[in-house]
Structures are given as structure tokens and as C-alpha cells.
Amino acid sequence: MIRKWLGGGLALVVLALAGTAEAGPPRLERDRCVFRAPRGERLECYTMVVPENREKPQGSEVRLKVAVLKARRVVAPDPVIYLAGGPGDSPLVASSAGADPLSEGDWWNDTASIRKKRDVVILSQRGAPGSTPSLDCFESRASELARARRRAVTEGQERDILLRCRAEFDRKKIDVSMYSTPTLADDVADLARLLKQPKVNLYGISYGTRWGLEVMRRHPDLVRSAVLDGVYPPQINGDQNEPEVVRAAFEQLAADCATDAVCKQRNPGFSNAMRAVVEAAEKIPLQITLQLDDGPQNARLDGTRIMMVLMHMMRIGEAGMIPEAISGIERKDLRVFQQFAEDFEDDEGGLLEPNAQQFGGLFNTIECRETWAAIDLAARDRAIAIGGIYGLDAKASKLPTVCPAWNVPPAPPGERQPVSSNVPTLLLSGAFDWLTPPAWGKEAARTLSVSRHVVFRAQGHGVSSQDACAARLRDEFIDNPDPRAVPPCRTNAAPDFAAAADRVKTLP
């Protein structure tokens, strides 16, 4: 679940709409791998073909990419199926031109321990890049030309682009209501059957945890174990109380800094200093030149965009560097802040592209259907109004513009009920994860009778990629899915502010 792509005089591109062939029963077609496996590793690639609407099996088809990262020596028959986030993340599609997505995501090293015994399967999400049809309304951000064209979109063009894109789906008879979390869950079940696997293990991150929970709800006998990292249960509305969640995370960071001798000495009054920096930028934007993949770009960052960068730092497990970034801005030394601003823009867009992910059709479909349709708008507006700087990101959300134009039916109330399951489940959270905070993991665990929830005190969103011990917990739990046997980790250490200070001293 990562929130945050041309029209008017620019051409609108609706990608990969050729998904109208008759589907028939689900099938798996062997495909040529466009990815490179390292020496000594093995990889198999497929296309899974399933009905767009399973109640109309002779209707349109959906084609999904599948990659199987083969175990070095198969000891356990049940594979791990990786469920990506977003919605709309595409681990089988490179984010930059000419890159190998499996190398780009470091899949081989990340899954090395798991693949000692079992295969790892990556399935593309229906409607995301890598599937046919793709619901994206504009080309990817991979090329320099694409980035330049997306930056040229004005706020006034957004709604017209969305309306024309959505109308094109209707003209092509693409049923966007069939691109939902339940249908994605059924795709996993079809894949398991086609791979002749009576049991599978699930590993989901962010939105992938909601996807995984829905598999557990709809296909309980299929799942041997589940690891859910950055938990987003269906009973939680992620856009309802964002300002309060963001405030709590930054207040915890301020408290940690105030009780740490190094941070307190180097960054006195951090909380007030951060508020002053953000509020000043709302009046007079910060001028900065970002050295990006497609060259240097001049940027004017208002308070909202500064908060977006700080929240990005918190999300990727760099909370300890935030006080150093703020102190640097106060001294007009932008080195720390700039490196994370460049990382954020290259990775996601949002500083120079106000429409980043605006035209990701699967994201729009699922978020409008399952989140925005159930939101209490008055309560959300009140939370933003009293949130101050912590409500700026929520205030900048594009969903109020997107969802009326996207016009997708709301999810039925039953989909928003908690998932009850006795599948052995490991839930992982980062204390500084404002996107899927630890309280959501705790809430999900209430109805998972065989589960363990582990919170990593200094980390952010997706702790298995930020903390070596979290990755070890994941791997060992899949091997032995007993919540009582989870090996110990040092999970309660605050951010290492001394290490952050040392990193600053080494900057050029």
C-alpha cells in the first residue's frame, strides 16, 4: 500500500488493453524468462491464464506473469508465494529501463535461506504492469522521456485524463470490478492448483498482507503458514486516521531524541525545529537541485513535500537520520535531506511529479473500492484540520479526485470484516511505520488464533528488508511455523542516533 502518473495537449496512453480473448479454464503456459538467473541458480517462467470473471469462465481472460525461483535442493514440497504491495507493485517488471527486475529487487539474496529447501513463486497482480490487461493509464516512469511527460501534467488535466482512461476500459469491456482483493486471492488459489501444490506458504508485504489475509479467508485449507510484514487488515481503513498515526510516530521520534545524549546535543529542540522548518517552507518553498537518474532537476519543495521526504525516511527505516536532516536544513546544509529527497523522487516520484501513481489503475480500483468508499469524510477532514503539519500528506491525497472519476462499485461490507484463521501466522511491524502501524498488526492478530506479532522498535515499513533478524524470523518461521518457537531478536532498541551522526560526518 504505497499511495502517491497525460492529457490535454499530451497523448493519453492506455496500456495493454488486449485482454478480451475467451479464457476457458485456468491454465499455465510455459514462457521464456526475460530475467537472468545468477550462475548456479535456476528459474522457471510461466503465464497463468484465468477468467477475468470466474462466474463467466468463457468470458474475457487475464494473463499473469509467474516466476518460480527454484530451490537449490527441494526438501519441502510446499513453495512460498510472494504477494507484492501497492496495490499495483510489479516485482516482475523493472522500474528502470534495461534493468533486470529480479536483480533490481535483489530476490536471489533475499530468498537464499528459503530456497535452501523450497521454491519461491512470484505472481503478478492482475491489472498491474506485467499482467494483461494492465489498468495503468500511462506509460511507466522508466524512461527519461516518460518522466518528463508526466511532470508536464497539470492539476487541471488530471480529472479529464482519468475520465477518458476509465471510459476506455468500459469501451474495451474490461470489468474493473473484477480487479479486487478477493479476485487476486482466487488467482493465488488457481496458481497453487496449476502448480499441483495442495499447500503453500504466503509471504506478503504491505498491501500484500491484505491480499494474503484474503487468501486465508477464502481458501483456508490451502495455506500452511503466512508471514505478514507491514500488516494491513481488511477491517482497517488506511486513509481514515493518517494524521494521528503520523503524529504519534514523529512524537515517538522526538521523545527518543530527547533521551539520547548524542541526538539531544546535536539536535536540541528537534520537534519544534521540524515544525518551524515545515511551516516556513509552506510560506517560502525550499529551493533545491535534485541529482536524479534522468539528470539534475530544480525543485521547489513546500512544507507538504518536505513532510513527504521525512515520512519516506521514516518508512524506509531511517528515522534516526531525520533530526540530522532537520538540523542541516536549519544551517542551510541540505546534504542529508537532499540524498533522501533524491531517493524518494527516483523511487516513487511525488516531488516533481504531483501525479505520481495517480494513473495506476489497479491502485485506484482497489483503494476506491475498498478504502475510500467506506471512509467517514467529515471525521477525516477534522483529523486533517487539527493535525497541523502531520495532516499535510493526507490533505494532499489524490483519492478525492480519483475516486469520483474512477467510478468503481464499493466493496460489500463482508469484505471489511476481520479474518479469522488458525493458519500459523507471523506478523511483523516497525514502530516507525506510519503507513501500516503496529496497532494494525495487533488488531489483525486478535482473530488469528495461531499467531505471533513482533514489533521492531527502530524500523519502518517492511522490516524484513530493514532488519537482518526480521528476515531470519521470516525464514525460520516458514521452516517451522510455530509462533512459540520464534527465535529471539533484539527488537526494542531505539534508533541509533550516534551512528546517524557518524554517517553525517562522512558525507562529502
MARLOMAR-589857 format. One line per field, with one value per residue (C-alpha): residue in three letters; x, y, z; residue number from 1. Coordinates in steps of 0.05 Angstrom, whole numbers, padded with zeros to 5 digits. Example, Ala and Ser with C-alpha at 12.3 -4.5 7.8 and 13.67 -1.06 7.14 Angstrom:
aa c(Ala Ser)
east c(00246 00273)
north c(-00090 -00021)
up c(00156 00143)
i c(1 2)
END
This chain:
aa c(Met Ile Arg Lys Trp Leu Gly Gly Gly Leu Ala Leu Val Val Leu Ala Leu Ala Gly Thr Ala Glu Ala Gly Pro Pro Arg Leu Glu Arg Asp Arg Cys Val Phe Arg Ala Pro Arg Gly Glu Arg Leu Glu Cys Tyr Thr Met Val Val Pro Glu Asn Arg Glu Lys Pro Gln Gly Ser Glu Val Arg Leu Lys Val Ala Val Leu Lys Ala Arg Arg Val Val Ala Pro Asp Pro Val Ile Tyr Leu Ala Gly Gly Pro Gly Asp Ser Pro Leu Val Ala Ser Ser Ala Gly Ala Asp Pro Leu Ser Glu Gly Asp Trp Trp Asn Asp Thr Ala Ser Ile Arg Lys Lys Arg Asp Val Val Ile Leu Ser Gln Arg Gly Ala Pro Gly Ser Thr Pro Ser Leu Asp Cys Phe Glu Ser Arg Ala Ser Glu Leu Ala Arg Ala Arg Arg Arg Ala Val Thr Glu Gly Gln Glu Arg Asp Ile Leu Leu Arg Cys Arg Ala Glu Phe Asp Arg Lys Lys Ile Asp Val Ser Met Tyr Ser Thr Pro Thr Leu Ala Asp Asp Val Ala Asp Leu Ala Arg Leu Leu Lys Gln Pro Lys Val Asn Leu Tyr Gly Ile Ser Tyr Gly Thr Arg Trp Gly Leu Glu Val Met Arg Arg His Pro Asp Leu Val Arg Ser Ala Val Leu Asp Gly Val Tyr Pro Pro Gln Ile Asn Gly Asp Gln Asn Glu Pro Glu Val Val Arg Ala Ala Phe Glu Gln Leu Ala Ala Asp Cys Ala Thr Asp Ala Val Cys Lys Gln Arg Asn Pro Gly Phe Ser Asn Ala Met Arg Ala Val Val Glu Ala Ala Glu Lys Ile Pro Leu Gln Ile Thr Leu Gln Leu Asp Asp Gly Pro Gln Asn Ala Arg Leu Asp Gly Thr Arg Ile Met Met Val Leu Met His Met Met Arg Ile Gly Glu Ala Gly Met Ile Pro Glu Ala Ile Ser Gly Ile Glu Arg Lys Asp Leu Arg Val Phe Gln Gln Phe Ala Glu Asp Phe Glu Asp Asp Glu Gly Gly Leu Leu Glu Pro Asn Ala Gln Gln Phe Gly Gly Leu Phe Asn Thr Ile Glu Cys Arg Glu Thr Trp Ala Ala Ile Asp Leu Ala Ala Arg Asp Arg Ala Ile Ala Ile Gly Gly Ile Tyr Gly Leu Asp Ala Lys Ala Ser Lys Leu Pro Thr Val Cys Pro Ala Trp Asn Val Pro Pro Ala Pro Pro Gly Glu Arg Gln Pro Val Ser Ser Asn Val Pro Thr Leu Leu Leu Ser Gly Ala Phe Asp Trp Leu Thr Pro Pro Ala Trp Gly Lys Glu Ala Ala Arg Thr Leu Ser Val Ser Arg His Val Val Phe Arg Ala Gln Gly His Gly Val Ser Ser Gln Asp Ala Cys Ala Ala Arg Leu Arg Asp Glu Phe Ile Asp Asn Pro Asp Pro Arg Ala Val Pro Pro Cys Arg Thr Asn Ala Ala Pro Asp Phe Ala Ala Ala Ala Asp Arg Val Lys Thr Leu Pro)
east c(00000 00041 -00001 00023 00023 -00020 -00071 -00093 -00040 -00005 -00025 -00062 -00036 -00079 -00032 -00041 -00116 -00115 -00147 -00212 -00197 -00240 -00209 -00235 -00210 -00147 -00083 -00008 00034 00109 00141 00210 00245 00266 00302 00373 00387 00456 00505 00485 00412 00351 00289 00224 00175 00102 00040 -00022 -00087 -00151 -00221 -00230 -00296 -00297 -00373 -00365 -00309 -00320 -00313 -00250 -00184 -00130 -00057 -00010 00066 00094 00167 00190 00256 00278 00304 00376 00352 00278 00267 00199 00146 00105 00131 00130 00085 00106 00049 00071 00046 00016 -00035 -00001 00071 00104 00164 00168 00174 00236 00227 00283 00297 00341 00344 00332 00274 00297 00366 00337 00296 00355 00309 00364 00399 00334 00306 00371 00354 00284 00308 00353 00291 00232 00215 00195 00140 00126 00058 00040 -00023 -00080 -00086 -00015 00043 00064 -00008 -00054 -00095 -00058 -00101 -00047 -00068 00002 00069 00117 00167 00226 00250 00273 00220 00165 00186 00189 00120 00090 00120 00085 00015 -00022 -00071 -00127 -00114 -00119 -00194 -00201 -00146 -00177 -00246 -00221 -00178 -00236 -00283 -00232 -00236 -00311 -00305 -00257 -00306 -00255 -00295 -00256 -00298 -00261 -00195 -00204 -00171 -00218 -00204 -00129 -00137 -00171 -00113 -00067 -00112 -00114 -00038 -00029 -00075 -00040 00027 -00004 00010 -00041 -00006 00032 00065 00048 00096 00063 00087 00043 -00019 00006 -00013 -00086 -00081 -00053 -00106 -00160 -00127 -00131 -00204 -00226 -00180 -00163 -00142 -00091 -00045 00008 00037 00037 00087 00054 00102 00071 00002 -00060 -00121 -00188 -00224 -00175 -00187 -00117 -00139 -00184 -00136 -00069 -00054 -00059 -00015 00038 00037 00047 00107 00142 00127 00159 00220 00223 00220 00275 00319 00307 00331 00392 00454 00481 00416 00398 00465 00466 00393 00365 00290 00282 00206 00199 00254 00219 00153 00188 00223 00159 00117 00169 00170 00095 00105 00170 00187 00256 00297 00338 00371 00360 00410 00364 00371 00349 00394 00392 00324 00308 00253 00213 00193 00136 00121 00078 00135 00186 00140 00135 00211 00214 00159 00196 00258 00216 00184 00249 00279 00319 00283 00349 00372 00312 00338 00403 00364 00325 00386 00420 00363 00366 00440 00427 00466 00420 00465 00426 00358 00378 00401 00335 00295 00331 00319 00245 00236 00275 00238 00167 00160 00117 00164 00168 00111 00049 00012 00057 00015 -00046 -00056 -00041 -00108 -00104 -00086 -00145 -00192 -00176 -00166 -00230 -00269 -00243 -00219 -00247 -00319 -00321 -00288 -00320 -00304 -00325 -00281 -00223 -00229 -00230 -00167 -00131 -00153 -00126 -00066 -00023 00040 00022 -00040 -00006 00006 -00067 -00091 -00051 -00083 -00108 -00164 -00217 -00204 -00191 -00249 -00308 -00277 -00258 -00329 -00319 -00372 -00357 -00336 -00391 -00388 -00370 -00302 -00285 -00295 -00234 -00203 -00209 -00160 -00120 -00065 00003 00019 00079 00062 00119 00115 00162 00149 00161 00116 00064 00037 00017 00029 00039 -00031 -00057 -00015 -00041 -00113 -00103 -00073 -00137 -00173 -00112 -00112 -00043 -00002 00056 00064 00135 00148 00217 00227 00273 00246 00195 00153 00174 00220 00244 00283 00309 00330 00371 00339 00269 00290 00316 00250 00213 00256 00257 00182 00168 00213 00179 00113 00104 00093 00121 00187 00203 00277 00293 00313 00335 00272 00267 00328 00314 00344 00420 00430 00505 00511 00469 00517 00577 00544 00535 00608 00628 00585 00623)
north c(00000 00057 00118 00172 00188 00257 00291 00359 00372 00307 00238 00193 00123 00065 00006 -00067 -00069 -00132 -00177 -00195 -00265 -00321 -00350 -00421 -00459 -00433 -00457 -00448 -00435 -00443 -00377 -00352 -00319 -00248 -00247 -00271 -00322 -00317 -00373 -00436 -00413 -00439 -00401 -00421 -00372 -00381 -00343 -00361 -00350 -00343 -00316 -00243 -00262 -00333 -00334 -00325 -00374 -00366 -00291 -00248 -00274 -00245 -00264 -00261 -00268 -00321 -00332 -00393 -00384 -00456 -00486 -00509 -00576 -00587 -00615 -00584 -00591 -00530 -00466 -00395 -00349 -00276 -00225 -00155 -00090 -00028 -00047 -00044 -00062 -00103 -00144 -00177 -00111 -00068 00003 00030 00018 -00041 -00067 -00139 -00136 -00197 -00167 -00098 -00126 -00170 -00230 -00281 -00257 -00240 -00310 -00350 -00381 -00400 -00431 -00480 -00522 -00495 -00456 -00383 -00363 -00291 -00276 -00211 -00176 -00175 -00105 -00084 -00077 -00148 -00171 -00167 -00126 -00073 -00019 00034 00097 00119 00090 00073 00121 00080 00126 00198 00217 00186 00224 00289 00278 00261 00322 00364 00344 00400 00392 00415 00358 00302 00291 00292 00241 00195 00200 00184 00126 00097 00104 00067 00008 00006 00011 -00048 -00085 -00091 -00102 -00063 -00093 -00159 -00127 -00132 -00165 -00225 -00239 -00232 -00283 -00331 -00322 -00349 -00410 -00423 -00417 -00468 -00517 -00509 -00520 -00582 -00555 -00574 -00529 -00464 -00412 -00339 -00281 -00213 -00143 -00081 -00089 -00160 -00174 -00156 -00199 -00256 -00249 -00255 -00319 -00345 -00326 -00354 -00414 -00434 -00505 -00482 -00443 -00479 -00415 -00340 -00284 -00216 -00157 -00087 -00112 -00080 -00120 -00111 -00081 -00022 00039 00065 00135 00149 00169 00182 00249 00217 00159 00205 00250 00191 00166 00234 00246 00180 00201 00267 00231 00183 00241 00279 00219 00204 00243 00247 00267 00316 00351 00354 00368 00407 00421 00374 00373 00449 00456 00407 00444 00510 00483 00454 00515 00561 00520 00526 00601 00602 00535 00506 00513 00452 00418 00343 00299 00246 00186 00229 00287 00348 00378 00443 00434 00479 00439 00466 00440 00383 00357 00364 00322 00271 00264 00259 00207 00169 00168 00141 00089 00060 00052 00117 00152 00163 00208 00255 00300 00307 00326 00380 00409 00411 00450 00499 00510 00512 00448 00405 00344 00295 00319 00321 00249 00224 00271 00244 00173 00188 00221 00168 00112 00138 00208 00260 00319 00337 00293 00314 00257 00200 00137 00180 00138 00070 00038 -00022 00023 00067 00009 -00026 00037 00070 00005 -00020 00043 00108 00082 00067 00130 00179 00242 00290 00255 00253 00327 00342 00300 00337 00405 00391 00352 00412 00390 00317 00324 00354 00287 00265 00333 00323 00255 00248 00199 00253 00270 00200 00160 00200 00197 00124 00103 00033 -00002 -00003 -00068 -00104 -00097 -00170 -00159 -00109 -00160 -00186 -00251 -00308 -00364 -00418 -00416 -00406 -00333 -00289 -00214 -00164 -00089 -00029 00020 00079 00051 00105 00071 00006 00020 -00035 -00025 -00054 -00117 -00123 -00115 -00169 -00217 -00214 -00263 -00304 -00358 -00386 -00323 -00282 -00206 -00179 -00104 -00077 -00014 00026 00003 00027 -00005 -00075 -00095 -00160 -00117 -00069 -00116 -00179 -00212 -00198 -00233 -00291 -00295 -00298 -00354 -00396 -00388 -00414 -00473 -00485 -00447 -00449 -00380 -00405 -00424 -00357 -00344 -00282 -00217 -00151 -00114 -00059 -00017 00056 00088 00091 00167 00160 00120 00173 00227 00187 00180 00255 00266 00224 00260 00296)
up c(00000 -00026 -00041 -00081 -00269 -00391 -00427 -00455 -00508 -00489 -00512 -00464 -00467 -00442 -00435 -00453 -00462 -00505 -00453 -00488 -00514 -00486 -00424 -00413 -00352 -00316 -00348 -00340 -00403 -00401 -00421 -00439 -00380 -00393 -00326 -00315 -00261 -00228 -00242 -00206 -00196 -00233 -00255 -00290 -00321 -00338 -00359 -00320 -00358 -00316 -00329 -00314 -00282 -00254 -00258 -00333 -00350 -00425 -00420 -00424 -00399 -00354 -00366 -00307 -00304 -00258 -00239 -00199 -00164 -00157 -00093 -00093 -00067 -00056 00014 00028 -00026 -00007 -00040 -00015 -00056 -00051 -00050 -00070 -00042 -00073 -00095 -00163 -00146 -00201 -00178 -00246 -00283 -00278 -00252 -00296 -00369 -00385 -00313 -00292 -00242 -00203 -00194 -00182 -00124 -00100 -00100 -00102 -00039 -00003 -00012 -00007 00060 00039 -00026 00011 00018 -00023 -00086 -00083 -00131 -00152 -00182 -00216 -00193 -00243 -00271 -00252 -00301 -00321 -00330 -00389 -00387 -00348 -00318 -00319 -00355 -00374 -00391 -00335 -00304 -00330 -00387 -00384 -00435 -00394 -00332 -00370 -00399 -00332 -00300 -00353 -00330 -00294 -00238 -00283 -00332 -00282 -00279 -00355 -00363 -00311 -00342 -00412 -00386 -00347 -00407 -00450 -00402 -00410 -00486 -00485 -00439 -00383 -00319 -00266 -00211 -00224 -00203 -00128 -00068 -00069 -00143 -00131 -00074 -00122 -00171 -00117 -00107 -00182 -00186 -00129 -00164 -00230 -00196 -00164 -00094 -00041 00009 00001 00047 00039 00046 00039 00050 00059 00014 00002 00075 00060 -00003 00039 00093 00039 00013 00085 00089 00022 00017 00089 00072 00022 00069 00110 00141 00130 00143 00141 00142 00150 00166 00132 00155 00118 00178 00178 00134 00118 00099 00158 00213 00179 00214 00283 00262 00233 00294 00341 00301 00300 00373 00390 00349 00386 00453 00432 00410 00475 00517 00474 00493 00422 00389 00443 00438 00362 00351 00410 00408 00348 00348 00348 00297 00250 00256 00242 00180 00151 00166 00137 00073 00067 00062 00023 -00011 -00004 -00068 -00083 -00143 -00143 -00178 -00207 -00252 -00311 -00294 -00248 -00234 -00198 -00146 -00101 -00040 00002 00072 00045 00003 00059 00102 00046 00046 00122 00122 00067 00112 00169 00125 00098 00168 00170 00227 00263 00205 00208 00265 00226 00163 00201 00234 00167 00135 00193 00178 00103 00096 00053 00043 00087 00065 -00008 -00011 00015 -00028 -00089 -00067 -00057 -00125 -00163 -00128 -00125 -00153 -00118 -00111 -00184 -00207 -00169 -00204 -00182 -00182 -00199 -00261 -00232 -00248 -00202 -00143 -00160 -00168 -00102 -00060 -00085 -00078 -00011 00026 00001 -00007 00067 00094 00142 00104 00160 00211 00163 00149 00224 00234 00178 00206 00275 00250 00232 00195 00208 00165 00104 00069 00080 00055 -00009 -00024 -00095 -00078 -00070 -00144 -00168 -00138 -00166 -00235 -00229 -00212 -00185 -00142 -00067 -00034 00004 00080 00089 00057 00111 00167 00206 00180 00229 00218 00252 00200 00235 00223 00238 00237 00233 00246 00251 00307 00259 00205 00197 00134 00168 00242 00294 00322 00257 00266 00337 00311 00257 00308 00351 00304 00283 00336 00320 00311 00338 00328 00333 00333 00313 00353 00307 00239 00189 00135 00112 00168 00135 00086 00140 00196 00188 00248 00220 00156 00197 00235 00169 00142 00205 00215 00145 00161 00228 00233 00308 00338 00405 00372 00341 00357 00398 00366 00396 00376 00428 00412 00395 00332 00333 00334 00345 00280 00245 00269 00244 00176 00171 00186 00127 00076 00021)
i c(1 2 3 4 5 6 7 8 9 10 11 12 13 14 15 16 17 18 19 20 21 22 23 24 25 26 27 28 29 30 31 32 33 34 35 36 37 38 39 40 41 42 43 44 45 46 47 48 49 50 51 52 53 54 55 56 57 58 59 60 61 62 63 64 65 66 67 68 69 70 71 72 73 74 75 76 77 78 79 80 81 82 83 84 85 86 87 88 89 90 91 92 93 94 95 96 97 98 99 100 101 102 103 104 105 106 107 108 109 110 111 112 113 114 115 116 117 118 119 120 121 122 123 124 125 126 127 128 129 130 131 132 133 134 135 136 137 138 139 140 141 142 143 144 145 146 147 148 149 150 151 152 153 154 155 156 157 158 159 160 161 162 163 164 165 166 167 168 169 170 171 172 173 174 175 176 177 178 179 180 181 182 183 184 185 186 187 188 189 190 191 192 193 194 195 196 197 198 199 200 201 202 203 204 205 206 207 208 209 210 211 212 213 214 215 216 217 218 219 220 221 222 223 224 225 226 227 228 229 230 231 232 233 234 235 236 237 238 239 240 241 242 243 244 245 246 247 248 249 250 251 252 253 254 255 256 257 258 259 260 261 262 263 264 265 266 267 268 269 270 271 272 273 274 275 276 277 278 279 280 281 282 283 284 285 286 287 288 289 290 291 292 293 294 295 296 297 298 299 300 301 302 303 304 305 306 307 308 309 310 311 312 313 314 315 316 317 318 319 320 321 322 323 324 325 326 327 328 329 330 331 332 333 334 335 336 337 338 339 340 341 342 343 344 345 346 347 348 349 350 351 352 353 354 355 356 357 358 359 360 361 362 363 364 365 366 367 368 369 370 371 372 373 374 375 376 377 378 379 380 381 382 383 384 385 386 387 388 389 390 391 392 393 394 395 396 397 398 399 400 401 402 403 404 405 406 407 408 409 410 411 412 413 414 415 416 417 418 419 420 421 422 423 424 425 426 427 428 429 430 431 432 433 434 435 436 437 438 439 440 441 442 443 444 445 446 447 448 449 450 451 452 453 454 455 456 457 458 459 460 461 462 463 464 465 466 467 468 469 470 471 472 473 474 475 476 477 478 479 480 481 482 483 484 485 486 487 488 489 490 491 492 493 494 495 496 497 498 499 500 501 502 503 504 505 506 507 508)
END
